[in-house]
Amino acid sequence: MNRPRALLAAAGLGAALCVAPAIQAGAATESTYVVLYHEGASSSNAANTIASAGGTVVANYSQIGVVIARSSNSGFASALKQNGNVEGVAATTGLGVRVAPEQDSAAEDVAAAATWGDSLSGLQWDMQQINVPQAHQVTPGSKQVVVATLDTGLDFTHPDLAPNYDAARSADCSSGAPAPLLPGNDQNGHGTHTAGTIAAAANGTGIVGVAPNVRLAGVKTSNDDGYFFPEMVVCAYMWSATKGINVTNNSYFADPWLFNCRNDAEQRAIWKAERRAIRYAQSQGVLVVASQGNDSTDLSHPRVDVISPDYPPGNEQEREITNACSVVPVEVPGVVGVTATGNKRFKSYYSSYGISTADVAAPGGDAILQLTPAAPNGRVLSTYPSYRPCTRQVIENGAKYCYLQGTSMAAPHVAGVAALLLSQRGSAGAAAKLQQATNPLPCPDTSIYAAFPQNSGEPQTCQGGTAHNSFYGAGEIDALKAVS
């Protein structure tokens, strides 16, 4: 995978902040804004406030004091900032993070292996590695548990996903307000792939997910080009908070910049809005699982951001950053941060990491350093929309499956294990229980990563001991330990 913005290796999701320029009257175009009210201030009168500034309300998330609005008035933000209840205003049109498809195209042979579950389960080295078959002997998950994949959408017609699909808890947040999720909604494929890893049904054909008996919701959190705009991200967390969803998988960065620096007013308003939405979801019992990213960079000691802003394409710039700049959702307190491993149980060459951000590790694939007989192309196989192209595809009984790699593929394993854990042991202390349900791994010989430096050009380094370190957190997740 190339350098662009995705949680498919080997690129990290990036985001770009583009402040709406002043536009001459008569030539204005409509922009979308995140309006952040002061903590504790009421947004109940937002419709009048927004209208007086020349805009309209798309959604009012009064629980967290965040309003999504649209306006073609170039002075809209300035006018709102004069309101004593408003803390910040940021334009979001043209901002986002993009999930990009893999770019390399070499053909791969499919490994021959005995199946343990469904017809393609012999190809699921990732499930074998974290003891999923053994965990299913204890529980395949409960229908009372609902996992949502906040992603590019979900092909709920796929035969491995349809049996577990929960339409009532699914939504399209691409407008900033929830709408019904319609067929053909996943025009990227990324969300359908993460969904299969979480909860593909054990139905005799195709693959089996980590938690094949739980309910699966799709919350489209991007547009069709795979850009995750702030209003979509806020909508997705608020939807999850109010619909009885137990676990969310988040295989993306939800900032308008890869690293969101809080000393900038525009970035700070969006960062706070998204953080409030996540915090509210957590307060409603939602466990948030998030990918670390694919920049092979230490998130606990960032030095350089090389892809912000990333929109429009070709506008990437390099800037020096510090720990005052954060990645959302993985750096929000309480979020379970996931790094990626390959079939040799080393950190994947592309996976970002950090002593303060990595909680657990899970299989995400590694097509360079960790090719094995069980994983001959190094990647993870999962469900894919029939209408989307895939370089390394497998067709089984008319359904499409695709091999991909990235921390995007790692996080859904943990979300699935979390669903099994909740099914068997309840939700109390779930994040801590996940970290206990691991196989600790020591820091490896980091010379193997010499060809894959951090964004700053510095070599990848691993901090900590076997019990907890920056590459693996508490260790690689173990599904059997989670349910035992």
HUGI-V315533 format. One record per helix or strand of 2 or more residues. SS is the DSSP state (A for helix, B for strand). FROM is the first residue (numbers start at 1). LEN is the number of residues. Records with the same first field share a line. If there is no record, write none. Layout:
BEGIN
SS: FROM-LEN / FROM-LEN
END
This chain:
BEGIN
B: 15-2 / 31-7 / 55-7 / 66-6 / 86-6 / 96-3 / 146-6 / 171-2 / 215-6 / 247-4 / 260-2 / 287-5 / 304-2 / 319-2 / 325-2 / 336-6 / 360-4 / 380-4 / 393-4 / 399-6 / 438-2 / 476-2
A: 46-7 / 76-5 / 121-3 / 125-5 / 132-5 / 162-3 / 167-3 / 190-10 / 230-13 / 265-19 / 299-3 / 407-19 / 430-7 / 446-4 / 479-5
END
